[in-house]
Amino acid sequence: MKRYLIPALVLAFAALAIPTSAQARVIEMGAGAQPAGASNCPNDPCVAAYQMTAYQGRSGNLKNPFVVPRPGYIVAFSVTLGELTDSQIEFFDGRFGADPQVQLALLRRSTRKGKLGNHRLMRQSEIYDVSDYLGSTPTFALSKPLRVGKDFRVALTIPTWAPVLDTVDLAGTNWWRASRPKGECGKDDELSPPSVQEELKSIVDYRCTYFKSRLLYTATYVPDPRPTTKAKSNEARR
């Protein structure tokens, strides 16, 4: 069951913060992937994402689930968190120095030949501590909607660590890309160095792609309404 952190009324107020001209249908980016993903925690292996910014490039049947099709706003996001034992929490806290945290990031990918791995950080949300929500799917309504442009990537930043990965029995049609340099993608016995993209307007080369794996998050996106053409307007008056 999805666990909402705030009443639906507050979500409605968040939507009202968007200019009236931008009211439109709401799309949950990343939702509906088949098969549905879930963390393997607290079973073995219990895998956590750590100290990076990343986005899901494909989720099974969903191609480009986090590429924005046209300008609009991101008003909320959700993360599906594994349920951990006390000893697992203690291990990750000790290894990464703090409680589990998540943050939403909006990236603009370069279109220049030879520079397609470059991503500029355009906007980001505040950081949310999720230590009280392990084993559930909290939804965070943003205090201020984030404006997105066409082809922006909606990414997830993990400042510390968070059990938001499904790595069990997934097909190669599931992959995500991270803000890590080439040759430092990490292994079971060798962690990747911290690579969180946190400075606005900074450009980072995303050189690590992870296959047969899925980041468990979604983003609530409100696209700008399409303008009515003159022909349709005249038809409506008849």
RADA-V242890 format. One record per residue. N is the residue number from 1. PSI is psi in whole degrees, 0 to 359 (* if undefined). NEAR is the number of other ideal C-beta (glycine too) atoms within 12 Angstrom. D_CENTER is the distance of its C-alpha to the mean C-alpha in Angstrom with 1 decimal. Layout:
N:PSI:NEAR:D_CENTER  N:PSI:NEAR:D_CENTER
//
This chain:
1:134:9:19.5  2:133:18:16.5  3:118:19:17.3  4:136:20:17.0  5:337:24:17.5  6:156:19:19.5  7:153:12:22.0  8:331:15:21.2  9:322:12:23.6  10:324:20:21.4  11:322:25:18.6  12:319:17:21.4  13:323:19:22.3  14:320:29:18.9  15:325:28:19.3  16:341:18:22.8  17:344:23:21.7  18:141:31:20.7  19:145:17:23.9  20:324:11:26.0  21:346:14:25.9  22:5:26:22.2  23:129:20:22.5  24:183:23:21.4  25:154:15:19.9  26:134:25:16.5  27:132:26:14.0  28:97:26:11.2  29:132:38:8.9  30:352:43:8.4  31:152:28:11.2  32:10:16:14.6  33:140:30:14.1  34:134:16:17.4  35:159:18:18.3  36:144:21:16.0  37:157:36:14.2  38:146:25:15.1  39:146:36:15.5  40:349:26:19.1  41:145:34:19.7  42:11:23:22.3  43:170:17:24.0  44:127:13:24.7  45:139:18:22.7  46:110:26:20.2  47:138:31:17.3  48:146:39:14.8  49:150:49:12.2  50:139:36:13.7  51:62:33:14.1  52:170:44:11.8  53:136:39:8.9  54:160:47:7.4  55:149:45:5.9  56:123:42:7.4  57:327:32:10.7  58:139:29:12.4  59:85:34:12.3  60:250:26:16.1  61:349:17:17.4  62:114:26:14.4  63:134:17:14.8  64:54:22:12.3  65:341:37:10.0  66:24:41:7.6  67:122:29:10.8  68:124:35:12.2  69:331:22:15.7  70:164:21:17.5  71:152:25:17.3  72:212:35:16.2  73:146:37:14.2  74:124:46:10.9  75:345:40:12.6  76:167:42:10.4  77:158:44:7.3  78:152:37:8.0  79:139:42:7.9  80:116:38:10.8  81:134:43:12.9  82:156:37:15.9  83:124:21:19.3  84:156:32:21.1  85:165:18:24.8  86:321:13:26.1  87:325:14:27.1  88:317:28:23.6  89:316:31:22.2  90:321:14:25.1  91:310:19:24.5  92:320:35:20.9  93:317:24:21.8  94:324:14:24.8  95:325:18:23.2  96:3:27:20.4  97:7:15:22.4  98:173:22:20.5  99:161:25:18.8  100:138:39:15.2  101:152:37:12.7  102:159:46:9.1  103:143:37:8.1  104:140:48:5.9  105:142:44:7.2  106:122:42:8.9  107:147:40:10.7  108:118:30:14.0  109:141:32:15.2  110:147:19:19.0  111:5:14:21.3  112:139:11:24.2  113:131:8:25.9  114:355:9:25.4  115:20:15:22.4  116:342:15:19.6  117:349:25:17.8  118:130:24:17.8  119:128:35:14.8  120:132:32:15.5  121:112:32:13.4  122:316:28:14.3  123:161:30:12.8  124:156:34:10.9  125:179:34:11.1  126:169:20:13.4  127:137:23:12.8  128:128:35:13.0  129:126:24:15.3  130:18:41:14.5  131:334:25:17.9  132:0:16:19.4  133:15:30:16.9  134:138:34:17.1  135:11:25:17.9  136:182:23:16.2  137:84:32:13.2  138:148:32:13.1  139:130:35:11.9  140:114:36:11.8  141:125:33:13.6  142:138:36:13.4  143:331:18:17.0  144:120:19:16.9  145:144:33:14.9  146:125:39:13.3  147:134:26:15.1  148:148:39:13.6  149:169:25:15.9  150:135:17:16.5  151:6:22:14.7  152:151:36:12.0  153:131:43:8.8  154:112:49:5.6  155:168:50:4.0  156:127:50:3.7  157:135:43:7.4  158:94:46:9.8  159:327:33:13.1  160:274:32:15.2  161:161:40:14.1  162:137:44:12.4  163:72:45:13.4  164:31:46:10.1  165:139:38:11.7  166:117:37:14.0  167:16:31:16.6  168:119:22:19.6  169:37:15:21.5  170:149:29:18.8  171:167:20:20.1  172:352:15:19.6  173:6:22:17.8  174:120:34:14.6  175:154:29:13.2  176:160:41:10.5  177:138:37:11.4  178:163:44:11.5  179:37:42:13.3  180:145:33:16.3  181:157:20:19.8  182:135:15:21.9  183:357:13:23.8  184:44:20:21.7  185:347:26:19.0  186:152:24:20.4  187:173:11:22.5  188:324:10:23.4  189:6:5:26.3  190:107:10:24.9  191:149:21:21.6  192:145:27:19.9  193:157:18:20.6  194:134:26:18.1  195:32:32:16.1  196:130:33:13.6  197:107:40:13.5  198:349:24:14.5  199:119:16:17.3  200:140:16:16.9  201:359:16:18.3  202:153:21:18.4  203:128:21:18.1  204:140:34:17.0  205:113:25:17.9  206:101:35:15.2  207:2:23:17.9  208:122:29:16.5  209:133:23:15.3  210:118:32:15.2  211:161:19:16.7  212:40:21:17.3  213:152:36:14.1  214:132:44:10.8  215:129:47:7.6  216:82:43:7.8  217:160:49:5.2  218:163:38:5.9  219:136:43:6.4  220:114:35:10.2  221:130:39:11.7  222:101:35:15.4  223:151:27:17.0  224:142:25:20.3  225:147:18:23.2  226:135:15:25.3  227:144:11:28.7  228:130:12:31.7  229:159:10:34.1  230:323:10:37.7  231:316:10:38.9  232:322:12:36.7  233:317:11:37.7  234:322:10:41.4  235:322:10:41.0  236:334:10:39.6  237:343:9:42.7  238:*:7:45.2
//
